[in-house]
Protein backbone atom coordinates (compact mmCIF):
# COMPACT_ATOMS: atom_id res chain seq x y z
CA UNK A 1 0.00 0.00 0.00
CA UNK A 2 1.34 3.43 -0.93
CA UNK A 3 1.66 5.59 2.20
CA UNK A 4 0.05 9.00 2.25
CA UNK A 5 2.55 11.76 1.51
CA UNK A 6 0.92 14.16 3.93
CA UNK A 7 1.16 11.60 6.72
CA UNK A 8 4.86 11.13 6.02
CA UNK A 9 5.52 14.87 6.17
CA UNK A 10 3.55 15.25 9.38
CA UNK A 11 5.72 12.62 11.08
CA UNK A 12 9.09 14.17 10.24
CA UNK A 13 9.07 17.09 12.69
CA UNK A 14 7.99 14.90 15.63
CA UNK A 15 10.77 12.47 14.74
CA UNK A 16 13.32 15.28 15.01
CA UNK A 17 11.83 16.38 18.32
CA UNK A 18 11.80 12.80 19.55
CA UNK A 19 15.52 12.57 18.87
CA UNK A 20 16.56 15.88 20.43
CA UNK A 21 14.45 15.17 23.53
CA UNK A 22 16.12 11.83 24.30
CA UNK A 23 17.63 11.79 27.79
CA UNK A 24 19.95 9.36 29.54
CA UNK A 25 18.00 8.22 32.59
CA UNK A 26 20.75 6.08 34.10
CA UNK A 27 19.17 2.79 33.06
CA UNK A 28 22.34 1.79 31.21
CA UNK A 29 25.52 2.28 33.21
CA UNK A 30 28.35 1.77 30.73
CA UNK A 31 31.57 3.45 31.88
CA UNK A 32 34.19 4.20 29.26
CA UNK A 33 37.73 2.88 29.42
CA UNK A 34 38.95 6.23 30.74
CA UNK A 35 36.47 6.08 33.62
CA UNK A 36 34.05 8.66 32.26
CA UNK A 37 30.37 7.70 32.10
CA UNK A 38 29.09 6.44 28.76
CA UNK A 39 25.96 8.05 27.32
CA UNK A 40 24.54 6.31 24.29
CA UNK A 41 21.05 7.79 24.51
CA UNK A 42 20.83 11.56 25.10
CA UNK A 43 21.23 13.84 22.11
CA UNK A 44 24.06 15.88 23.63
CA UNK A 45 26.64 13.09 23.83
CA UNK A 46 29.33 12.63 21.14
CA UNK A 47 28.96 8.93 20.41
CA UNK A 48 27.81 6.63 17.64
CA UNK A 49 24.02 6.70 18.29
CA UNK A 50 24.11 10.49 18.18
CA UNK A 51 26.35 10.34 15.10
CA UNK A 52 23.82 8.26 13.19
CA UNK A 53 21.11 10.57 14.50
CA UNK A 54 22.93 13.58 13.08
CA UNK A 55 23.26 11.80 9.73
CA UNK A 56 19.49 11.51 9.59
CA UNK A 57 19.12 15.19 10.46
CA UNK A 58 21.65 16.42 7.91
CA UNK A 59 20.06 14.34 5.16
CA UNK A 60 16.66 15.77 6.08
CA UNK A 61 18.12 19.28 5.96
CA UNK A 62 19.68 18.62 2.55
CA UNK A 63 16.27 17.58 1.25
CA UNK A 64 14.23 20.36 2.83
CA UNK A 65 16.58 23.31 3.19
CA UNK A 66 14.98 23.92 6.60
CA UNK A 67 17.00 26.71 8.22
CA UNK A 68 16.11 25.55 11.72
CA UNK A 69 17.69 22.14 11.03
CA UNK A 70 20.86 23.82 9.76
CA UNK A 71 21.02 25.93 12.91
CA UNK A 72 20.42 22.85 15.09
CA UNK A 73 23.30 21.03 13.41
CA UNK A 74 25.72 23.95 13.49
CA UNK A 75 24.98 24.72 17.14
CA UNK A 76 25.37 21.06 18.12
CA UNK A 77 28.80 20.80 16.54
CA UNK A 78 29.99 24.19 17.78
CA UNK A 79 29.02 23.34 21.36
CA UNK A 80 30.51 19.85 21.33
CA UNK A 81 33.78 20.95 19.71
CA UNK A 82 34.12 23.89 22.09
CA UNK A 83 33.60 21.54 25.05
CA UNK A 84 36.33 19.20 23.78
CA UNK A 85 35.98 16.05 21.76
CA UNK A 86 36.35 12.55 23.21
CA UNK A 87 39.11 10.08 22.40
CA UNK A 88 39.06 8.93 18.81
CA UNK A 89 37.78 5.44 18.12
CA UNK A 90 35.49 3.75 15.62
CA UNK A 91 32.26 4.83 17.30
CA UNK A 92 33.28 8.38 18.19
CA UNK A 93 34.06 8.91 14.49
CA UNK A 94 30.36 8.53 13.63
CA UNK A 95 29.41 12.21 14.20
CA UNK A 96 32.05 13.25 11.66
CA UNK A 97 29.94 11.88 8.81
CA UNK A 98 27.12 14.39 9.24
CA UNK A 99 29.66 17.18 9.78
CA UNK A 100 31.27 16.31 6.45
CA UNK A 101 27.92 16.58 4.69
CA UNK A 102 27.14 19.87 6.41
CA UNK A 103 30.49 21.20 5.26
CA UNK A 104 30.00 19.91 1.72
CA UNK A 105 26.97 22.17 1.44
CA UNK A 106 28.14 25.25 3.38
CA UNK A 107 31.95 25.15 3.05
CA UNK A 108 32.14 26.74 6.47
CA UNK A 109 35.92 26.84 7.15
CA UNK A 110 35.62 26.32 10.90
CA UNK A 111 34.93 22.60 10.43
CA UNK A 112 37.90 21.81 8.16
CA UNK A 113 40.73 21.57 10.74
CA UNK A 114 38.61 19.32 12.95
CA UNK A 115 37.82 16.91 10.12
CA UNK A 116 41.33 16.90 8.67
CA UNK A 117 42.84 16.14 12.05
CA UNK A 118 40.30 13.42 12.78
CA UNK A 119 40.79 11.80 9.36
CA UNK A 120 44.57 11.82 9.79
CA UNK A 121 44.23 10.06 13.13
CA UNK A 122 41.82 7.49 11.70
CA UNK A 123 44.45 6.60 9.12
CA UNK A 124 46.98 6.19 11.95
CA UNK A 125 44.77 3.89 14.04
CA UNK A 126 46.01 0.42 14.96
CA UNK A 127 45.15 -2.19 12.35
CA UNK A 128 44.07 -5.79 12.19
CA UNK A 129 45.72 -8.28 9.90
CA UNK A 130 45.34 -7.19 6.26
CA UNK A 131 44.96 -3.55 7.27
CA UNK A 132 41.47 -3.60 8.72
CA UNK A 133 40.20 -1.03 11.18
CA UNK A 134 39.57 -2.91 14.43
CA UNK A 135 36.28 -2.08 16.10
CA UNK A 136 37.83 -0.17 19.00
CA UNK A 137 35.12 1.64 20.96
CA UNK A 138 34.87 3.81 24.03
CA UNK A 139 34.40 0.98 26.52
CA UNK A 140 36.34 -1.85 24.91
CA UNK A 141 39.34 -2.52 22.67
CA UNK A 142 38.09 -5.18 20.26
CA UNK A 143 41.55 -6.02 18.99
CA UNK A 144 41.76 -7.88 15.66
CA UNK A 145 37.96 -7.70 15.23
CA UNK A 146 36.03 -6.50 12.17
CA UNK A 147 32.40 -5.43 12.72
CA UNK A 148 29.90 -4.49 10.04
CA UNK A 149 29.06 -1.29 11.98
CA UNK A 150 32.51 0.12 11.15
CA UNK A 151 31.62 0.73 7.52
CA UNK A 152 28.98 3.30 8.47
CA UNK A 153 30.70 4.71 11.55
CA UNK A 154 34.03 5.34 9.79
CA UNK A 155 33.92 4.25 6.15
CA UNK A 156 31.26 6.71 5.02
CA UNK A 157 33.02 9.64 6.72
CA UNK A 158 36.29 8.83 4.97
CA UNK A 159 34.48 8.59 1.63
CA UNK A 160 32.43 11.75 2.11
CA UNK A 161 35.14 14.01 3.45
CA UNK A 162 37.76 12.56 1.13
CA UNK A 163 35.60 13.26 -1.91
CA UNK A 164 34.65 16.78 -0.85
CA UNK A 165 38.17 17.79 0.24
CA UNK A 166 40.06 16.20 -2.64
CA UNK A 167 41.86 13.81 -0.30
CA UNK A 168 41.73 10.75 -2.50
CA UNK A 169 43.64 8.64 0.03
CA UNK A 170 40.59 8.80 2.30
CA UNK A 171 38.26 7.52 -0.41
CA UNK A 172 40.76 4.76 -1.19
CA UNK A 173 40.84 3.77 2.49
CA UNK A 174 37.05 3.64 2.59
CA UNK A 175 37.04 1.33 -0.44
CA UNK A 176 39.67 -0.87 1.17
CA UNK A 177 37.60 -1.23 4.33
CA UNK A 178 34.43 -2.09 2.41
CA UNK A 179 36.29 -4.75 0.41
CA UNK A 180 38.07 -6.24 3.41
CA UNK A 181 34.93 -6.35 5.54
CA UNK A 182 33.07 -7.98 2.66
CA UNK A 183 35.69 -10.72 2.49
CA UNK A 184 35.26 -11.71 6.13
CA UNK A 185 31.67 -10.76 6.99
CA UNK A 186 29.58 -11.54 3.90
CA UNK A 187 28.16 -15.07 3.93
CA UNK A 188 28.52 -16.38 0.37
CA UNK A 189 25.69 -18.88 0.86
CA UNK A 190 22.91 -16.53 1.99
CA UNK A 191 24.25 -13.17 0.81
CA UNK A 192 23.62 -11.80 4.30
CA UNK A 193 26.34 -10.50 6.60
CA UNK A 194 27.65 -11.78 9.90
CA UNK A 195 28.00 -9.26 12.69
CA UNK A 196 31.72 -9.72 13.15
CA UNK A 197 34.96 -11.53 12.46
CA UNK A 198 38.10 -11.98 14.58
CA UNK A 199 41.55 -12.73 13.26
CA UNK A 200 42.30 -14.12 16.72
CA UNK A 201 40.98 -17.64 16.11
CA UNK A 202 39.61 -16.71 12.68
CA UNK A 203 35.86 -17.10 13.18
CA UNK A 204 32.58 -15.17 12.96
CA UNK A 205 31.70 -15.43 16.66
CA UNK A 206 28.07 -16.65 16.88
CA UNK A 207 27.66 -16.40 13.09
CA UNK A 208 24.75 -14.07 13.81
CA UNK A 209 22.89 -12.72 10.79
CA UNK A 210 21.94 -9.67 12.83
CA UNK A 211 19.26 -7.34 11.49
CA UNK A 212 20.62 -3.89 12.19
CA UNK A 213 24.13 -4.94 11.20
CA UNK A 214 22.79 -5.99 7.82
CA UNK A 215 20.89 -2.70 7.57
CA UNK A 216 24.20 -0.85 8.01
CA UNK A 217 25.42 -2.73 4.93
CA UNK A 218 22.36 -2.02 2.78
CA UNK A 219 22.52 1.65 3.68
CA UNK A 220 26.30 1.81 3.68
CA UNK A 221 26.93 0.47 0.19
CA UNK A 222 24.23 2.59 -1.43
CA UNK A 223 25.36 5.75 0.35
CA UNK A 224 29.02 5.03 -0.44
CA UNK A 225 28.10 5.16 -4.12
CA UNK A 226 26.49 8.58 -3.63
CA UNK A 227 29.13 10.12 -1.40
CA UNK A 228 32.25 9.45 -3.46
CA UNK A 229 33.57 8.53 -6.88
CA UNK A 230 34.24 4.83 -6.43
CA UNK A 231 36.43 2.95 -8.93
CA UNK A 232 34.31 1.06 -11.45
CA UNK A 233 35.59 -2.37 -10.44
CA UNK A 234 34.91 -1.72 -6.75
CA UNK A 235 31.46 -0.35 -7.52
CA UNK A 236 30.59 -3.37 -9.66
CA UNK A 237 31.81 -5.77 -6.99
CA UNK A 238 29.94 -4.07 -4.15
CA UNK A 239 26.79 -3.79 -6.22
CA UNK A 240 26.84 -7.56 -6.68
CA UNK A 241 27.36 -8.02 -2.94
CA UNK A 242 24.42 -5.71 -2.23
CA UNK A 243 22.11 -7.39 -4.72
CA UNK A 244 22.85 -10.81 -3.23
CA UNK A 245 21.97 -9.47 0.21
CA UNK A 246 18.76 -7.83 -1.01
CA UNK A 247 17.62 -11.00 -2.76
CA UNK A 248 17.64 -12.84 0.58
CA UNK A 249 16.18 -9.90 2.52
CA UNK A 250 13.10 -9.95 0.30
CA UNK A 251 12.52 -13.58 1.24
CA UNK A 252 12.90 -12.95 4.97
CA UNK A 253 10.58 -9.97 5.40
CA UNK A 254 7.88 -10.84 7.95
CA UNK A 255 4.18 -10.59 7.03
CA UNK A 256 3.99 -7.39 9.10
CA UNK A 257 6.55 -5.72 6.82
CA UNK A 258 9.30 -5.80 9.46
CA UNK A 259 12.43 -7.92 9.81
CA UNK A 260 13.51 -9.90 12.85
CA UNK A 261 16.54 -8.93 14.94
CA UNK A 262 18.08 -12.24 13.79
CA UNK A 263 17.07 -12.22 10.17
CA UNK A 264 16.79 -15.99 9.78
CA UNK A 265 15.10 -16.59 13.15
CA UNK A 266 11.34 -15.85 13.20
CA UNK A 267 11.29 -16.48 16.96
CA UNK A 268 13.45 -13.40 17.55
CA UNK A 269 11.59 -10.13 17.90
CA UNK A 270 10.74 -7.80 15.02
CA UNK A 271 13.08 -4.83 15.22
CA UNK A 272 12.27 -1.38 13.85
CA UNK A 273 15.67 0.27 13.43
CA UNK A 274 16.75 -2.53 11.10
CA UNK A 275 13.38 -2.38 9.36
CA UNK A 276 13.75 1.37 8.81
CA UNK A 277 17.27 0.89 7.47
CA UNK A 278 16.10 -1.80 5.08
CA UNK A 279 13.10 0.29 4.06
CA UNK A 280 15.39 3.19 3.23
CA UNK A 281 17.81 0.96 1.36
CA UNK A 282 15.24 -0.99 -0.63
CA UNK A 283 13.35 2.12 -1.70
CA UNK A 284 16.59 3.82 -2.66
CA UNK A 285 17.78 0.74 -4.53
CA UNK A 286 14.51 0.65 -6.48
CA UNK A 287 14.81 4.34 -7.33
CA UNK A 288 18.39 3.84 -8.56
CA UNK A 289 17.62 0.67 -10.49
CA UNK A 290 19.66 -1.57 -8.19
CA UNK A 291 18.57 -4.97 -6.98
CA UNK A 292 15.94 -7.52 -7.98
CA UNK A 293 12.28 -6.89 -8.65
CA UNK A 294 10.26 -6.39 -5.50
CA UNK A 295 12.53 -3.84 -3.79
CA UNK A 296 10.00 -1.02 -3.98
CA UNK A 297 7.06 -3.09 -2.75
CA UNK A 298 9.08 -4.48 0.15
CA UNK A 299 10.38 -1.01 0.98
CA UNK A 300 6.88 0.42 1.08
CA UNK A 301 5.76 -2.38 3.41
CA UNK A 302 8.69 -1.55 5.65
CA UNK A 303 7.82 2.13 5.53
CA UNK A 304 4.26 1.40 6.66
CA UNK A 305 5.42 -0.64 9.65
CA UNK A 306 7.91 2.09 10.61
CA UNK A 307 5.06 4.62 10.56
CA UNK A 308 3.02 2.33 12.78
CA UNK A 309 5.85 2.29 15.34
CA UNK A 310 6.17 6.06 15.77
CA UNK A 311 4.27 7.14 18.86
CA UNK A 312 2.44 10.44 19.41
CA UNK A 313 5.58 12.09 20.83
CA UNK A 314 7.60 11.19 17.73
CA UNK A 315 9.55 8.43 19.44
CA UNK A 316 10.31 5.32 17.41
CA UNK A 317 9.32 2.23 19.37
CA UNK A 318 10.67 -1.33 19.26
CA UNK A 319 14.27 -0.31 18.62
CA UNK A 320 16.95 -2.57 20.05
CA UNK A 321 19.62 -1.04 22.24
CA UNK A 322 23.26 -0.90 21.18
CA UNK A 323 24.47 -4.40 20.47
CA UNK A 324 27.96 -5.63 21.24
CA UNK A 325 29.47 -8.71 19.65
CA UNK A 326 27.59 -11.80 20.81
CA UNK A 327 29.04 -15.24 21.39
CA UNK A 328 25.61 -16.86 21.15
CA UNK A 329 22.45 -16.26 19.15
CA UNK A 330 20.52 -15.93 22.41
CA UNK A 331 22.57 -12.84 23.17
CA UNK A 332 20.88 -11.07 20.24
CA UNK A 333 17.42 -12.28 21.20
CA UNK A 334 17.92 -10.78 24.66
CA UNK A 335 18.98 -7.25 23.65
CA UNK A 336 16.52 -4.85 25.33
CA UNK A 337 14.27 -2.35 23.58
CA UNK A 338 15.22 1.31 24.01
CA UNK A 339 14.49 4.53 22.05
CA UNK A 340 17.74 5.81 20.53
CA UNK A 341 19.08 8.44 18.18
CA UNK A 342 19.86 5.87 15.50
CA UNK A 343 16.31 4.57 15.66
CA UNK A 344 15.01 8.09 15.11
CA UNK A 345 17.50 8.75 12.30
CA UNK A 346 16.85 5.54 10.40
CA UNK A 347 13.13 6.30 10.53
CA UNK A 348 13.81 9.81 9.19
CA UNK A 349 15.87 8.39 6.33
CA UNK A 350 13.13 5.87 5.55
CA UNK A 351 10.40 8.53 5.50
CA UNK A 352 12.41 10.96 3.38
CA UNK A 353 13.18 8.25 0.83
CA UNK A 354 9.55 7.16 0.98
CA UNK A 355 8.39 10.62 -0.05
CA UNK A 356 10.32 10.21 -3.29
CA UNK A 357 8.05 7.28 -4.12
CA UNK A 358 4.74 8.99 -3.37
CA UNK A 359 2.91 10.09 -6.49
CA UNK A 360 3.12 13.84 -6.92
CA UNK A 361 5.76 14.28 -4.21
CA UNK A 362 8.23 16.30 -6.22
CA UNK A 363 9.49 18.04 -3.11
CA UNK A 364 10.08 16.94 0.45
CA UNK A 365 8.49 19.41 2.83
CA UNK A 366 9.75 19.89 6.35
C-alpha positions as CSV (number, residue, x, y, z in Angstrom):
1,X,0.0,0.0,0.0
2,X,1.3,3.4,-0.9
3,X,1.7,5.6,2.2
4,X,0.1,9.0,2.2
5,X,2.6,11.8,1.5
6,X,0.9,14.2,3.9
7,X,1.2,11.6,6.7
8,X,4.9,11.1,6.0
9,X,5.5,14.9,6.2
10,X,3.5,15.3,9.4
11,X,5.7,12.6,11.1
12,X,9.1,14.2,10.2
13,X,9.1,17.1,12.7
14,X,8.0,14.9,15.6
15,X,10.8,12.5,14.7
16,X,13.3,15.3,15.0
17,X,11.8,16.4,18.3
18,X,11.8,12.8,19.5
19,X,15.5,12.6,18.9
20,X,16.6,15.9,20.4
21,X,14.4,15.2,23.5
22,X,16.1,11.8,24.3
23,X,17.6,11.8,27.8
24,X,19.9,9.4,29.5
25,X,18.0,8.2,32.6
26,X,20.8,6.1,34.1
27,X,19.2,2.8,33.1
28,X,22.3,1.8,31.2
29,X,25.5,2.3,33.2
30,X,28.3,1.8,30.7
31,X,31.6,3.5,31.9
32,X,34.2,4.2,29.3
33,X,37.7,2.9,29.4
34,X,39.0,6.2,30.7
35,X,36.5,6.1,33.6
36,X,34.0,8.7,32.3
37,X,30.4,7.7,32.1
38,X,29.1,6.4,28.8
39,X,26.0,8.1,27.3
40,X,24.5,6.3,24.3
41,X,21.1,7.8,24.5
42,X,20.8,11.6,25.1
43,X,21.2,13.8,22.1
44,X,24.1,15.9,23.6
45,X,26.6,13.1,23.8
46,X,29.3,12.6,21.1
47,X,29.0,8.9,20.4
48,X,27.8,6.6,17.6
49,X,24.0,6.7,18.3
50,X,24.1,10.5,18.2
51,X,26.3,10.3,15.1
52,X,23.8,8.3,13.2
53,X,21.1,10.6,14.5
54,X,22.9,13.6,13.1
55,X,23.3,11.8,9.7
56,X,19.5,11.5,9.6
57,X,19.1,15.2,10.5
58,X,21.6,16.4,7.9
59,X,20.1,14.3,5.2
60,X,16.7,15.8,6.1
61,X,18.1,19.3,6.0
62,X,19.7,18.6,2.6
63,X,16.3,17.6,1.2
64,X,14.2,20.4,2.8
65,X,16.6,23.3,3.2
66,X,15.0,23.9,6.6
67,X,17.0,26.7,8.2
68,X,16.1,25.5,11.7
69,X,17.7,22.1,11.0
70,X,20.9,23.8,9.8
71,X,21.0,25.9,12.9
72,X,20.4,22.9,15.1
73,X,23.3,21.0,13.4
74,X,25.7,23.9,13.5
75,X,25.0,24.7,17.1
76,X,25.4,21.1,18.1
77,X,28.8,20.8,16.5
78,X,30.0,24.2,17.8
79,X,29.0,23.3,21.4
80,X,30.5,19.8,21.3
81,X,33.8,20.9,19.7
82,X,34.1,23.9,22.1
83,X,33.6,21.5,25.1
84,X,36.3,19.2,23.8
85,X,36.0,16.1,21.8
86,X,36.4,12.5,23.2
87,X,39.1,10.1,22.4
88,X,39.1,8.9,18.8
89,X,37.8,5.4,18.1
90,X,35.5,3.8,15.6
91,X,32.3,4.8,17.3
92,X,33.3,8.4,18.2
93,X,34.1,8.9,14.5
94,X,30.4,8.5,13.6
95,X,29.4,12.2,14.2
96,X,32.1,13.3,11.7
97,X,29.9,11.9,8.8
98,X,27.1,14.4,9.2
99,X,29.7,17.2,9.8
100,X,31.3,16.3,6.4
101,X,27.9,16.6,4.7
102,X,27.1,19.9,6.4
103,X,30.5,21.2,5.3
104,X,30.0,19.9,1.7
105,X,27.0,22.2,1.4
106,X,28.1,25.3,3.4
107,X,32.0,25.1,3.0
108,X,32.1,26.7,6.5
109,X,35.9,26.8,7.1
110,X,35.6,26.3,10.9
111,X,34.9,22.6,10.4
112,X,37.9,21.8,8.2
113,X,40.7,21.6,10.7
114,X,38.6,19.3,12.9
115,X,37.8,16.9,10.1
116,X,41.3,16.9,8.7
117,X,42.8,16.1,12.1
118,X,40.3,13.4,12.8
119,X,40.8,11.8,9.4
120,X,44.6,11.8,9.8
121,X,44.2,10.1,13.1
122,X,41.8,7.5,11.7
123,X,44.5,6.6,9.1
124,X,47.0,6.2,11.9
125,X,44.8,3.9,14.0
126,X,46.0,0.4,15.0
127,X,45.2,-2.2,12.3
128,X,44.1,-5.8,12.2
129,X,45.7,-8.3,9.9
130,X,45.3,-7.2,6.3
131,X,45.0,-3.6,7.3
132,X,41.5,-3.6,8.7
133,X,40.2,-1.0,11.2
134,X,39.6,-2.9,14.4
135,X,36.3,-2.1,16.1
136,X,37.8,-0.2,19.0
137,X,35.1,1.6,21.0
138,X,34.9,3.8,24.0
139,X,34.4,1.0,26.5
140,X,36.3,-1.8,24.9
141,X,39.3,-2.5,22.7
142,X,38.1,-5.2,20.3
143,X,41.5,-6.0,19.0
144,X,41.8,-7.9,15.7
145,X,38.0,-7.7,15.2
146,X,36.0,-6.5,12.2
147,X,32.4,-5.4,12.7
148,X,29.9,-4.5,10.0
149,X,29.1,-1.3,12.0
150,X,32.5,0.1,11.2
151,X,31.6,0.7,7.5
152,X,29.0,3.3,8.5
153,X,30.7,4.7,11.5
154,X,34.0,5.3,9.8
155,X,33.9,4.3,6.1
156,X,31.3,6.7,5.0
157,X,33.0,9.6,6.7
158,X,36.3,8.8,5.0
159,X,34.5,8.6,1.6
160,X,32.4,11.8,2.1
161,X,35.1,14.0,3.4
162,X,37.8,12.6,1.1
163,X,35.6,13.3,-1.9
164,X,34.7,16.8,-0.9
165,X,38.2,17.8,0.2
166,X,40.1,16.2,-2.6
167,X,41.9,13.8,-0.3
168,X,41.7,10.7,-2.5
169,X,43.6,8.6,0.0
170,X,40.6,8.8,2.3
171,X,38.3,7.5,-0.4
172,X,40.8,4.8,-1.2
173,X,40.8,3.8,2.5
174,X,37.0,3.6,2.6
175,X,37.0,1.3,-0.4
176,X,39.7,-0.9,1.2
177,X,37.6,-1.2,4.3
178,X,34.4,-2.1,2.4
179,X,36.3,-4.7,0.4
180,X,38.1,-6.2,3.4
181,X,34.9,-6.4,5.5
182,X,33.1,-8.0,2.7
183,X,35.7,-10.7,2.5
184,X,35.3,-11.7,6.1
185,X,31.7,-10.8,7.0
186,X,29.6,-11.5,3.9
187,X,28.2,-15.1,3.9
188,X,28.5,-16.4,0.4
189,X,25.7,-18.9,0.9
190,X,22.9,-16.5,2.0
191,X,24.3,-13.2,0.8
192,X,23.6,-11.8,4.3
193,X,26.3,-10.5,6.6
194,X,27.7,-11.8,9.9
195,X,28.0,-9.3,12.7
196,X,31.7,-9.7,13.2
197,X,35.0,-11.5,12.5
198,X,38.1,-12.0,14.6
199,X,41.6,-12.7,13.3
200,X,42.3,-14.1,16.7
201,X,41.0,-17.6,16.1
202,X,39.6,-16.7,12.7
203,X,35.9,-17.1,13.2
204,X,32.6,-15.2,13.0
205,X,31.7,-15.4,16.7
206,X,28.1,-16.6,16.9
207,X,27.7,-16.4,13.1
208,X,24.8,-14.1,13.8
209,X,22.9,-12.7,10.8
210,X,21.9,-9.7,12.8
211,X,19.3,-7.3,11.5
212,X,20.6,-3.9,12.2
213,X,24.1,-4.9,11.2
214,X,22.8,-6.0,7.8
215,X,20.9,-2.7,7.6
216,X,24.2,-0.9,8.0
217,X,25.4,-2.7,4.9
218,X,22.4,-2.0,2.8
219,X,22.5,1.7,3.7
220,X,26.3,1.8,3.7
221,X,26.9,0.5,0.2
222,X,24.2,2.6,-1.4
223,X,25.4,5.8,0.3
224,X,29.0,5.0,-0.4
225,X,28.1,5.2,-4.1
226,X,26.5,8.6,-3.6
227,X,29.1,10.1,-1.4
228,X,32.2,9.5,-3.5
229,X,33.6,8.5,-6.9
230,X,34.2,4.8,-6.4
231,X,36.4,2.9,-8.9
232,X,34.3,1.1,-11.4
233,X,35.6,-2.4,-10.4
234,X,34.9,-1.7,-6.8
235,X,31.5,-0.3,-7.5
236,X,30.6,-3.4,-9.7
237,X,31.8,-5.8,-7.0
238,X,29.9,-4.1,-4.1
239,X,26.8,-3.8,-6.2
240,X,26.8,-7.6,-6.7
241,X,27.4,-8.0,-2.9
242,X,24.4,-5.7,-2.2
243,X,22.1,-7.4,-4.7
244,X,22.9,-10.8,-3.2
245,X,22.0,-9.5,0.2
246,X,18.8,-7.8,-1.0
247,X,17.6,-11.0,-2.8
248,X,17.6,-12.8,0.6
249,X,16.2,-9.9,2.5
250,X,13.1,-9.9,0.3
251,X,12.5,-13.6,1.2
252,X,12.9,-13.0,5.0
253,X,10.6,-10.0,5.4
254,X,7.9,-10.8,8.0
255,X,4.2,-10.6,7.0
256,X,4.0,-7.4,9.1
257,X,6.5,-5.7,6.8
258,X,9.3,-5.8,9.5
259,X,12.4,-7.9,9.8
260,X,13.5,-9.9,12.9
261,X,16.5,-8.9,14.9
262,X,18.1,-12.2,13.8
263,X,17.1,-12.2,10.2
264,X,16.8,-16.0,9.8
265,X,15.1,-16.6,13.2
266,X,11.3,-15.9,13.2
267,X,11.3,-16.5,17.0
268,X,13.5,-13.4,17.6
269,X,11.6,-10.1,17.9
270,X,10.7,-7.8,15.0
271,X,13.1,-4.8,15.2
272,X,12.3,-1.4,13.8
273,X,15.7,0.3,13.4
274,X,16.8,-2.5,11.1
275,X,13.4,-2.4,9.4
276,X,13.8,1.4,8.8
277,X,17.3,0.9,7.5
278,X,16.1,-1.8,5.1
279,X,13.1,0.3,4.1
280,X,15.4,3.2,3.2
281,X,17.8,1.0,1.4
282,X,15.2,-1.0,-0.6
283,X,13.3,2.1,-1.7
284,X,16.6,3.8,-2.7
285,X,17.8,0.7,-4.5
286,X,14.5,0.6,-6.5
287,X,14.8,4.3,-7.3
288,X,18.4,3.8,-8.6
289,X,17.6,0.7,-10.5
290,X,19.7,-1.6,-8.2
291,X,18.6,-5.0,-7.0
292,X,15.9,-7.5,-8.0
293,X,12.3,-6.9,-8.7
294,X,10.3,-6.4,-5.5
295,X,12.5,-3.8,-3.8
296,X,10.0,-1.0,-4.0
297,X,7.1,-3.1,-2.8
298,X,9.1,-4.5,0.2
299,X,10.4,-1.0,1.0
300,X,6.9,0.4,1.1
301,X,5.8,-2.4,3.4
302,X,8.7,-1.6,5.7
303,X,7.8,2.1,5.5
304,X,4.3,1.4,6.7
305,X,5.4,-0.6,9.7
306,X,7.9,2.1,10.6
307,X,5.1,4.6,10.6
308,X,3.0,2.3,12.8
309,X,5.9,2.3,15.3
310,X,6.2,6.1,15.8
311,X,4.3,7.1,18.9
312,X,2.4,10.4,19.4
313,X,5.6,12.1,20.8
314,X,7.6,11.2,17.7
315,X,9.5,8.4,19.4
316,X,10.3,5.3,17.4
317,X,9.3,2.2,19.4
318,X,10.7,-1.3,19.3
319,X,14.3,-0.3,18.6
320,X,16.9,-2.6,20.1
321,X,19.6,-1.0,22.2
322,X,23.3,-0.9,21.2
323,X,24.5,-4.4,20.5
324,X,28.0,-5.6,21.2
325,X,29.5,-8.7,19.7
326,X,27.6,-11.8,20.8
327,X,29.0,-15.2,21.4
328,X,25.6,-16.9,21.1
329,X,22.4,-16.3,19.2
330,X,20.5,-15.9,22.4
331,X,22.6,-12.8,23.2
332,X,20.9,-11.1,20.2
333,X,17.4,-12.3,21.2
334,X,17.9,-10.8,24.7
335,X,19.0,-7.2,23.6
336,X,16.5,-4.8,25.3
337,X,14.3,-2.3,23.6
338,X,15.2,1.3,24.0
339,X,14.5,4.5,22.0
340,X,17.7,5.8,20.5
341,X,19.1,8.4,18.2
342,X,19.9,5.9,15.5
343,X,16.3,4.6,15.7
344,X,15.0,8.1,15.1
345,X,17.5,8.8,12.3
346,X,16.9,5.5,10.4
347,X,13.1,6.3,10.5
348,X,13.8,9.8,9.2
349,X,15.9,8.4,6.3
350,X,13.1,5.9,5.6
351,X,10.4,8.5,5.5
352,X,12.4,11.0,3.4
353,X,13.2,8.3,0.8
354,X,9.5,7.2,1.0
355,X,8.4,10.6,0.0
356,X,10.3,10.2,-3.3
357,X,8.1,7.3,-4.1
358,X,4.7,9.0,-3.4
359,X,2.9,10.1,-6.5
360,X,3.1,13.8,-6.9
361,X,5.8,14.3,-4.2
362,X,8.2,16.3,-6.2
363,X,9.5,18.0,-3.1
364,X,10.1,16.9,0.5
365,X,8.5,19.4,2.8
366,X,9.8,19.9,6.4
